[in-house]
């Protein structure tokens, strides 16, 4: 760990020295380089949003900024990327919201609560409103500036056996992100949660290291998980989204005109990314159905009630960790009780 941290610090120092052009001596540099790293495929909502931001950022800054996008964990895996950002080895990330709990900002785990957001419309009341702004502000103490929330979508459960009822999960090894809420969710279903980096999931499913996982369809399809999962249930039990974040020192030291151009680019990229998220997931789901390798199950009203009854107690269980007041405020916005 110490060797890796030292290497990241060295990379950060080199990057800041050579590419940022934001300090007193940076007048010699003609271009500001923003390395934008993420862990999913380019043809996902996040991947397309990152490319849109790259295009707009370079346009709105008049070529003063060059954005380099690194998808599919090319630079850093899940467990490494936030530390790399804090040390300045990379300037921009869009990690899933679950990543901020282990960082010490447990409030973000509210987004992992099952059946918390009944629709994109309800979700956006939170992410684009005062609550969302307050939550991004919590990252400042960690040396991070939060710029925007980006959607992926609502998750489905997959496994190599039918998972149509809560009882079907008993004893299954289910891959999750590092989140106490997701651990509680799987435990409530009787499954055994297994924390694992996103880049390692396909092989783990293929070899039987884990039995199943949860993902929005776009992630499942672009990572070809449907090729190694025989069953899936369209449960829409949870939400997966991202926060676009930057190294605070880097952001604060940017010239005002450059930062204004990047703000404009981010606002438009966010509108674009969130506008295509549902469509991309619908297309991915249909593509997996057409492939015929996974049997997809639509929950009946009665089955969905059984899922809700099994999972809603997680809200109360996690209240002390996340904050009962925050949960109540979000429930008031979304109408979930």
Secondary structure, 3 states (H helix, E strand, C coil): CHHHHHHHHHHHHHHHHHHCCCCHHHHHCCCEEEEEECCCCCCCHHHHHHHHHHHHHHHHCCCCEEEEEECCCCCCCHHHHHHHHHCCCCCEEEEECCHHHHHCCHHHHHHHCCCCCCCHHHHHHHHCCHHHHHHHHCCHHHCEEEEEEEEEEECEEEECCCCCCHHHHCCCEEEECCCHHHHHHHHHCCCEEEECCHHHHHHHHHHCCCCEEEECHHHHHHCCHHHHCCEEEECCCCEEEEEEEEEHHHHHCCCHHHHHHHHHHHHHHHHHHHHHHHHHHHHHHHHHHHHCCCEEEECCHHHHHHHHHHHCHHHHHCHHHHCHHHHHHHHHHHCCC
